[in-house]
């Protein structure tokens, strides 16, 4: 819990729905399906592995545990988003 300094009361710490993992995109999809966690966005990383965003914090927490040591904690190279049209 973090302190809400404005009100002096504890507030829950939120975790990101996004994570980078050192496994292939197809394996991420299969593992999320197995654990009943919905994917919001997914992309393959240039540096190897997958960037995945889950639909909610509960699913993200569940998958962080499922991925375990496969979660990448350092910086990664992502594909720049290009808008066509």
CORPEVEN-V237748 format. One record per residue. N is the residue number from 1. SS is DSSP state (@ for helix, = for strand, . for the rest). BURIAL is I if it has 16 or more other C-alpha atoms within 10 Angstrom, else O. D_FIRST is the distance of its C-alpha to the first C-alpha in whole Angstrom. Layout:
n=N ss=SS burial=BURIAL d_first=D_FIRST
n=N ss=SS burial=BURIAL d_first=D_FIRST
This chain:
n=1 ss=. burial=O d_first=0
n=2 ss== burial=O d_first=4
n=3 ss== burial=O d_first=7
n=4 ss== burial=O d_first=9
n=5 ss=. burial=O d_first=12
n=6 ss=. burial=O d_first=15
n=7 ss=. burial=O d_first=14
n=8 ss=. burial=O d_first=12
n=9 ss== burial=O d_first=10
n=10 ss== burial=O d_first=6
n=11 ss== burial=O d_first=6
n=12 ss=. burial=O d_first=5
n=13 ss=. burial=O d_first=5
n=14 ss=. burial=O d_first=9
n=15 ss=. burial=O d_first=12
n=16 ss=. burial=O d_first=15
n=17 ss=. burial=I d_first=18
n=18 ss== burial=I d_first=20
n=19 ss== burial=I d_first=21
n=20 ss== burial=I d_first=24
n=21 ss== burial=I d_first=26
n=22 ss=. burial=I d_first=29
n=23 ss=. burial=I d_first=31
n=24 ss=. burial=O d_first=34
n=25 ss=@ burial=I d_first=33
n=26 ss=@ burial=O d_first=35
n=27 ss=@ burial=O d_first=33
n=28 ss=@ burial=I d_first=30
n=29 ss=@ burial=O d_first=31
n=30 ss=@ burial=O d_first=33
n=31 ss=@ burial=O d_first=29
n=32 ss=@ burial=I d_first=27
n=33 ss=@ burial=O d_first=30
n=34 ss=@ burial=O d_first=30
n=35 ss=. burial=O d_first=27
n=36 ss=. burial=O d_first=27
n=37 ss=. burial=I d_first=25
n=38 ss=. burial=O d_first=26
n=39 ss== burial=I d_first=27
n=40 ss== burial=O d_first=27
n=41 ss== burial=O d_first=28
n=42 ss== burial=I d_first=30
n=43 ss== burial=O d_first=32
n=44 ss== burial=I d_first=33
n=45 ss=. burial=I d_first=32
n=46 ss=. burial=O d_first=35
n=47 ss=. burial=O d_first=34
n=48 ss=. burial=I d_first=34
n=49 ss=. burial=I d_first=31
n=50 ss== burial=I d_first=30
n=51 ss== burial=I d_first=27
n=52 ss== burial=I d_first=26
n=53 ss== burial=I d_first=23
n=54 ss== burial=I d_first=22
n=55 ss=. burial=O d_first=23
n=56 ss=. burial=I d_first=19
n=57 ss=@ burial=I d_first=16
n=58 ss=@ burial=O d_first=17
n=59 ss=@ burial=I d_first=20
n=60 ss=@ burial=I d_first=18
n=61 ss=@ burial=O d_first=16
n=62 ss=@ burial=O d_first=19
n=63 ss=@ burial=I d_first=21
n=64 ss=@ burial=I d_first=19
n=65 ss=@ burial=O d_first=20
n=66 ss=@ burial=O d_first=23
n=67 ss=@ burial=I d_first=24
n=68 ss=@ burial=O d_first=23
n=69 ss=@ burial=O d_first=24
n=70 ss=@ burial=O d_first=26
n=71 ss== burial=I d_first=23
n=72 ss== burial=I d_first=24
n=73 ss=. burial=O d_first=22
n=74 ss=. burial=O d_first=24
n=75 ss=. burial=O d_first=26
n=76 ss=. burial=O d_first=29
n=77 ss=. burial=O d_first=32
n=78 ss=. burial=O d_first=31
n=79 ss=. burial=O d_first=34
n=80 ss=. burial=O d_first=35
n=81 ss=. burial=O d_first=35
n=82 ss=. burial=O d_first=38
n=83 ss=. burial=O d_first=40
n=84 ss=. burial=O d_first=43
n=85 ss=. burial=O d_first=45
